Amino acid sequence: MLSPEKPKVLLLGDIFHAHAEWNALSAIAELHQVNDGNRDQFLNDCQSGSYDGVFAISRTFDSVQVRCVLPTSLHDHAATDRLNQATDTIMPMQTAYRTIDAQACANRGISVSNTPGAVDASTANTAIYLLLGALRRAHLPATALREGKWRGSMGLGHDPEGKVLGILGLGGIGSALALRAAPFDFQMQYHNRNRIQDPSKNPTNAKYVSFEELLRTSDVISIHLPLSDATRGIIGTKEFSMMKDGVVIVNTARGAIMDESALVDALDQGKVFAAGLDVYENEPEYKMEVLVIENVKSAVESGHLITP
């Protein structure tokens, strides 16, 4: 009796760390990988049947530079139209959907999953590092030392004790930042679209305030929002004008949430004391390889995704 054929899984891009986990998938799936070429070549390969029978597609962020199977807008159906009927799931190795048109995939009956929560801790660690560094303007003495100057012209920084920390977006990363900021004696407040009702999701009992109040009363503002049409450019010239003089801004979310030219103006004018930035508009995202591979495994074995 012949064994049933294993479902095919296609990886776009390279695995950097989770090689053992990826290879282990071969026990339940036939693995294929593409890490060169271009989008047009990939679409032609789809058309010719090279990827017939592919059940799930997983991709790294860097694959956008190679072969991008994912449609880039609602008006670009070339990729989804050419995927084989067997394709059921697409799993990008990133926290957001900004490189994929989820609606176009949904219209085609293809499930899309990202990797929420995979980097909550590491992003919060980066945020607290940037926050403390910006309060002290730590880059100034470091730069002066590299230039052979003992003191430079750094001036005085600020201590965190008693400062009001406004967290814009108290989700997984925002709440992880709050836990890390609590030992520094910040007074914490937050703004979400809706007030958090579950105390476990607000572990430091941060005060809920309106968006405008958070801007007006925070000494430090840390941004933890997803990028969407509603949040793109949500911090601009008008919002900076509402903030305290000498405010500190930290952004570890998405660069396009904040108008960077308005930030430069606010820094030049002294409105913003310092900014700690982990992201710019086109900054790549981290890769969450193991979680995505586990997602592929779950889709193949049970037809269900671990992540939403």
Secondary structure, DSSP 8 states (H G I E B T S, - for coil): -------EEEEES--SS-HHHHHHGGGTSEEEEE-SS-HHHHHHHHHHTTTTTEEEEEE-GGGGGS---S-SSTT--HHHHHS-TT--EEEESSS--TTS-HHHHHHTT-EE---TTTTHHHHHHHHHHHHHHHHHTTHHHHHHHHTT-SSTT-------TT-EEEEE--SHHHHHHHHHHGGGT-EEEEE-SS----GGGSTT--EE--HHHHHHH-SEEEE----STTTTT-BSHHHHHHS-TTEEEEE-S-GGGB-HHHHHHHHHTTSEEEEEES--TT------HHHHHHHHHHHHHHS--S--
